């Protein structure tokens, strides 16, 4: 599903544009977190990985 937002520059307020930006960023964060949780649930060893790194107990030396 794709949505297109058309804004008239003269008709929008200064508070509206940061509000739209915050809403888009928060929706992106929710999508990223839900994907991270879904991947973590399908992990074989059950350990929850950190969002920016490898899961604890796993390394290249093992």
SULLIN-V410635 format. One record per residue. RES is the residue in one small letter. SS is DSSP state (helix for helix, strand for strand, loop for the rest). OMEGA is omega as a letter, one per 40 degrees, with the letter a starting at -180 (999 if undefined). D_LAST is the distance of its C-alpha to the last C-alpha in whole Angstrom. Layout:
# SULLIN-V410635
RES;SS;OMEGA;D_LAST
RES;SS;OMEGA;D_LAST
This chain:
# SULLIN-V410635
x;loop;i;43
x;loop;i;45
x;loop;i;47
x;loop;i;49
x;loop;i;50
x;loop;a;53
x;loop;i;54
x;loop;a;58
x;loop;a;57
x;loop;a;61
x;loop;a;60
x;loop;i;57
x;loop;i;57
x;helix;a;54
x;helix;a;52
x;helix;a;52
x;helix;i;50
x;helix;i;47
x;helix;i;47
x;helix;i;46
x;helix;i;44
x;helix;i;42
x;helix;i;42
x;helix;i;41
x;helix;a;38
x;helix;i;37
x;helix;i;37
x;helix;i;35
x;helix;i;33
x;helix;i;33
x;helix;i;32
x;helix;i;29
x;helix;i;28
x;helix;i;29
x;helix;i;27
x;helix;i;24
x;helix;i;25
x;helix;i;26
x;helix;a;22
x;helix;i;21
x;helix;a;23
x;loop;i;21
x;loop;a;18
x;loop;a;16
x;loop;i;15
x;loop;i;18
x;loop;i;16
x;loop;a;18
x;loop;i;17
x;loop;a;19
x;loop;a;21
x;loop;a;20
x;loop;a;16
x;loop;i;13
x;loop;i;13
x;loop;i;12
x;loop;i;9
x;loop;i;7
x;loop;i;6
x;loop;a;6
x;loop;a;4
x;loop;999;0
